[in-house]
């Protein structure tokens, strides 16, 4: 079967039709052509493309159906666009062509190699055009997602793309948090951040001679992410994760030892509150079994930002 550059809109219509009538056992090429309101050559080209990439399979008496793998994907909530994208990226011709391009070969060299390897009956220029059309479909789907998120603000800064990959727009989220803080001009713990960005900057300036602070810094960054997006279960759990992480800085084995026997009275008071109260709240998040009725946490319940700031300040003072 020849490589083709189909109308992807027609491809989607064909798959939509097959999904709608999946229980029928007599769907043929002619029946699909009659059902799709497009000229027969366009429909045949799209149909041949879908067969070539393995989305549609031909069985008894030239009947057509969506292959079992992709049918299962659709039944689990996958989209038709996702099916086409997955099948393109799994296609060995497309995959090897992209691999060779990424290794530094130009388009003509890559096309010539693939045509020879797979013994394809096609000119290099035509092959390149087809590969570009496939890539354009993939790029179109990927690139519109972040823009839609920023414009519509429907999902946030983390989403699952059509293939199922988890995507996180870290720069966009960081910029948004900074803008919110500037707009709101609120104090620590009352705006969109939990850990003062200045504390994170101070932690980054500390070298790795005594301790590697990369995990501590990342946990502080993630605290700001989850707090700004109202993920209050995660706020409680990350707060506890930080207190469990840092005792060796103070030459202690547990945070209870830090709160009970380190520093001034005012520091101890803050740490006792951080240890006892935040730990119990985090324990309830982590270990309480499901109940008939639940009450979700609010930002007030998990707001230990001032005590955490005292702790981070002492860490910076100790290690600087």
C-alpha positions as CSV (number, residue, x, y, z in Angstrom):
1,X,0.0,0.0,0.0
2,X,1.3,3.4,-1.0
3,X,2.2,6.3,1.4
4,X,-0.4,9.0,1.1
5,X,-1.1,12.4,2.6
6,X,-4.8,12.3,3.5
7,X,-7.4,14.8,4.6
8,X,-7.2,14.3,8.3
9,X,-10.7,15.7,8.7
10,X,-12.0,12.9,6.5
11,X,-10.0,10.4,8.5
12,X,-11.7,11.6,11.7
13,X,-15.1,11.4,10.1
14,X,-14.4,7.8,9.0
15,X,-13.4,6.8,12.5
16,X,-16.4,8.6,14.0
17,X,-18.6,6.6,11.7
18,X,-17.0,3.3,12.6
19,X,-17.4,4.1,16.3
20,X,-21.0,4.9,15.8
21,X,-21.8,1.7,14.0
22,X,-19.2,-0.6,15.5
23,X,-21.7,-3.3,16.2
24,X,-22.6,-3.7,12.5
25,X,-20.7,-6.5,10.7
26,X,-21.1,-5.3,7.2
27,X,-19.3,-2.0,7.0
28,X,-17.4,-1.9,3.7
29,X,-15.5,0.7,1.7
30,X,-18.5,1.5,-0.4
31,X,-20.7,1.9,2.6
32,X,-18.2,4.4,4.2
33,X,-18.0,6.3,0.9
34,X,-21.8,6.6,0.8
35,X,-21.9,7.8,4.5
36,X,-19.1,10.4,4.3
37,X,-20.2,13.6,2.5
38,X,-17.0,13.9,0.5
39,X,-15.8,12.9,-3.0
40,X,-14.9,9.2,-3.2
41,X,-11.2,9.8,-4.0
42,X,-10.8,11.8,-0.8
43,X,-12.5,9.1,1.3
44,X,-10.5,6.3,-0.3
45,X,-7.2,8.1,0.3
46,X,-8.1,8.6,4.0
47,X,-9.3,5.1,4.3
48,X,-6.1,3.7,2.8
49,X,-4.1,5.9,5.1
50,X,-5.9,4.6,8.2
51,X,-5.4,1.0,7.0
52,X,-1.7,1.6,6.3
53,X,-1.0,3.0,9.8
54,X,-3.0,0.2,11.4
55,X,-6.0,2.0,12.8
56,X,-8.5,0.2,10.6
57,X,-8.2,-3.5,9.8
58,X,-9.8,-5.5,6.9
59,X,-11.4,-8.8,7.8
60,X,-13.9,-11.3,6.2
61,X,-15.2,-10.3,2.8
62,X,-13.4,-6.9,2.9
63,X,-15.3,-5.7,5.9
64,X,-13.7,-2.8,7.9
65,X,-13.4,-2.1,11.6
66,X,-11.2,-0.2,14.1
67,X,-8.4,-2.5,15.3
68,X,-8.9,-3.8,18.8
69,X,-6.0,-1.9,20.4
70,X,-7.4,1.5,19.2
71,X,-11.0,0.5,19.9
72,X,-10.0,-0.3,23.5
73,X,-8.2,3.1,23.7
74,X,-11.4,4.9,22.6
75,X,-13.6,3.0,25.1
76,X,-11.3,4.1,27.9
77,X,-11.9,7.8,27.1
78,X,-9.3,8.3,24.3
79,X,-10.1,10.6,21.4
80,X,-10.2,10.0,17.7
81,X,-7.5,12.6,17.2
82,X,-5.4,10.7,19.8
83,X,-5.8,7.4,17.9
84,X,-4.5,9.0,14.7
85,X,-1.6,10.7,16.5
86,X,-0.6,7.5,18.3
87,X,-0.7,5.5,15.1
88,X,1.4,8.0,13.3
89,X,4.1,8.1,16.0
90,X,4.1,4.3,16.1
91,X,4.5,3.9,12.3
92,X,8.0,2.5,11.6
93,X,8.5,4.6,8.4
94,X,7.6,7.9,10.1
95,X,9.5,7.0,13.3
96,X,12.7,6.0,11.5
97,X,12.6,9.0,9.3
98,X,12.3,11.3,12.3
99,X,15.1,9.5,14.0
100,X,17.5,10.0,11.1
101,X,16.6,13.6,10.8
102,X,17.3,14.1,14.5
103,X,20.7,12.5,14.0
104,X,21.7,15.4,11.7
105,X,20.8,14.1,8.2
106,X,18.9,16.5,5.9
107,X,15.5,15.7,4.6
108,X,16.6,14.4,1.2
109,X,19.3,12.1,2.8
110,X,16.8,10.8,5.3
111,X,14.1,10.2,2.7
112,X,16.5,8.4,0.4
113,X,17.6,6.1,3.2
114,X,14.1,5.3,4.3
115,X,12.9,4.7,0.8
116,X,15.8,2.3,0.2
117,X,15.4,0.5,3.6
118,X,11.6,-0.1,3.3
119,X,11.8,-0.5,-0.5
120,X,9.1,2.1,-1.1
121,X,8.0,3.0,-4.6
122,X,8.0,6.8,-4.2
123,X,10.1,9.8,-5.1
124,X,12.1,11.5,-2.2
125,X,10.3,14.9,-2.7
126,X,6.9,13.2,-2.5
127,X,8.0,11.2,0.5
128,X,9.1,14.4,2.3
129,X,5.8,16.2,1.5
130,X,3.9,13.3,3.0
131,X,6.0,13.2,6.1
132,X,5.6,16.9,6.5
133,X,1.8,16.6,6.3
134,X,1.8,13.9,9.0
135,X,4.1,16.1,11.2
136,X,1.9,19.1,10.7
137,X,-1.1,17.2,12.0
138,X,0.8,16.2,15.1
139,X,2.2,19.7,15.6
140,X,-1.2,21.3,15.2
141,X,-2.7,19.2,18.0
142,X,0.3,19.8,20.4
143,X,0.7,23.5,19.9
144,X,-2.9,24.5,20.3
145,X,-3.2,23.0,23.8
146,X,-1.1,25.4,25.8
147,X,-2.6,28.4,24.0
148,X,-6.1,27.2,24.8
149,X,-5.1,26.7,28.4
150,X,-3.7,30.2,28.8
151,X,-6.6,31.8,27.0
152,X,-9.5,29.9,28.4
153,X,-7.9,28.9,31.7
154,X,-10.0,25.8,31.7
155,X,-7.5,23.2,33.0
156,X,-4.5,25.0,34.4
157,X,-0.8,24.6,33.8
158,X,-0.8,20.8,33.8
159,X,-2.7,18.7,31.3
160,X,-2.7,15.3,29.5
161,X,-2.1,15.6,25.7
162,X,-3.9,13.5,23.1
163,X,-1.3,10.7,23.4
164,X,-1.6,10.5,27.1
165,X,1.6,12.3,28.1
166,X,1.5,14.5,31.2
167,X,2.6,18.0,30.2
168,X,3.5,20.8,32.7
169,X,4.1,24.3,31.5
170,X,6.5,25.3,34.3
171,X,7.5,28.7,32.9
172,X,3.9,29.7,32.2
173,X,2.9,28.7,35.7
174,X,5.8,30.5,37.4
175,X,5.1,33.7,35.4
176,X,1.4,33.4,36.4
177,X,2.3,33.1,40.1
178,X,4.6,36.1,40.0
179,X,1.9,38.2,38.2
180,X,-0.7,37.2,40.7
181,X,1.6,38.3,43.6
182,X,2.2,41.6,42.0
183,X,-1.5,42.2,41.3
184,X,-2.7,41.2,44.7
185,X,0.1,42.7,46.7
186,X,-0.7,40.4,49.5
187,X,1.3,39.1,52.4
188,X,2.9,35.7,52.6
189,X,0.3,32.9,52.8
190,X,-2.6,35.2,51.7
191,X,-1.9,35.3,48.0
192,X,-0.8,32.8,45.4
193,X,2.5,31.6,47.1
194,X,3.2,29.6,50.2
195,X,6.9,29.9,50.3
196,X,8.3,33.4,49.9
197,X,10.2,33.4,46.5
198,X,13.0,35.3,48.3
199,X,13.6,32.3,50.5
200,X,13.9,30.0,47.5
201,X,16.5,32.4,46.0
202,X,18.4,32.4,49.2
203,X,18.4,28.6,49.3
204,X,19.7,28.4,45.7
205,X,22.7,30.6,46.6
206,X,23.9,28.1,49.3
207,X,26.6,25.7,48.0
208,X,26.6,21.9,48.3
209,X,29.6,21.7,50.7
210,X,27.5,20.4,53.6
211,X,24.1,19.4,52.1
212,X,22.6,19.1,48.7
213,X,19.5,21.4,48.9
214,X,18.0,20.5,45.5
215,X,15.2,18.3,46.9
216,X,14.3,20.9,49.5
217,X,14.2,23.7,46.9
218,X,12.1,21.6,44.6
219,X,9.6,20.8,47.4
220,X,9.3,24.5,48.2
221,X,8.7,25.2,44.5
222,X,6.0,22.5,44.4
223,X,4.4,23.9,47.5
224,X,3.9,27.1,45.6
225,X,2.5,25.3,42.6
226,X,-0.1,23.2,44.6
227,X,-1.0,26.1,46.9
228,X,-1.6,28.5,44.0
229,X,-3.9,25.9,42.4
230,X,-5.8,25.1,45.6
231,X,-4.4,21.6,46.0
232,X,-4.6,21.7,49.8
233,X,-4.1,17.9,50.4
234,X,-0.8,18.2,48.6
235,X,0.1,21.4,50.6
236,X,-0.2,19.4,53.9
237,X,1.7,16.4,52.6
238,X,4.5,18.5,51.2
239,X,4.8,20.5,54.4
240,X,5.3,17.3,56.3
241,X,7.8,16.1,53.6
242,X,9.9,19.2,54.2
243,X,10.0,18.8,58.0
244,X,10.9,15.1,57.6
245,X,13.7,16.0,55.2
246,X,15.7,18.6,57.0
247,X,16.7,17.3,60.6
248,X,20.3,16.4,59.6
249,X,20.9,20.1,58.9
250,X,20.5,20.7,62.6
251,X,22.4,17.4,63.5
252,X,19.1,15.8,64.6
253,X,17.4,12.5,63.6
254,X,13.8,13.7,63.6
255,X,11.9,16.9,63.3
256,X,10.5,16.3,66.8
257,X,14.1,16.6,68.1
258,X,14.6,19.8,66.2
259,X,11.4,21.3,67.7
260,X,12.2,20.1,71.2
261,X,15.9,20.9,71.6
262,X,17.2,23.3,69.0
263,X,17.4,27.1,68.9
264,X,15.8,30.0,70.8
265,X,12.5,29.8,72.7
266,X,10.7,31.6,69.9
267,X,12.1,29.3,67.3
268,X,11.1,26.2,69.4
269,X,7.6,27.6,69.7
270,X,7.2,27.9,66.0
271,X,8.7,24.5,65.4
272,X,6.5,22.8,68.0
273,X,3.4,24.3,66.2
274,X,4.7,23.2,62.8
275,X,5.6,19.7,64.1
276,X,2.5,18.9,66.1
277,X,-0.3,20.6,64.2
278,X,0.9,20.2,60.6
279,X,1.9,16.6,61.2
280,X,-1.5,15.6,62.6
281,X,-3.2,17.3,59.7
282,X,-0.9,15.6,57.2
283,X,-1.5,12.3,58.9
284,X,-5.2,12.7,58.6
285,X,-4.8,13.4,54.8
286,X,-2.6,10.3,54.4
287,X,-4.0,7.7,56.6
288,X,-7.7,8.4,57.3
289,X,-9.9,5.8,55.5
290,X,-12.8,6.8,53.3
291,X,-16.0,7.8,55.2
292,X,-19.6,8.4,54.5
293,X,-19.2,12.1,54.7
294,X,-16.0,14.2,54.1
295,X,-15.0,17.8,54.5
296,X,-12.3,19.0,52.2
297,X,-9.4,21.1,53.6
298,X,-9.2,24.9,53.1
299,X,-6.1,27.0,52.8
300,X,-6.6,28.2,56.4
301,X,-6.3,24.6,57.6
302,X,-3.0,24.0,55.9
303,X,-1.5,27.5,56.3
304,X,1.7,26.9,58.1
305,X,3.6,29.3,55.8
306,X,4.8,31.6,58.6
307,X,6.2,28.7,60.7
308,X,7.8,27.2,57.6
309,X,9.3,30.6,56.8
310,X,11.0,30.7,60.2
311,X,12.4,27.2,59.6
312,X,13.7,28.1,56.2
313,X,15.3,31.2,57.6
314,X,17.1,29.2,60.2
315,X,18.3,26.7,57.6
316,X,19.7,29.6,55.5
317,X,21.4,31.2,58.5
318,X,22.9,27.9,59.6
319,X,24.3,26.9,56.2
320,X,25.4,30.3,54.9
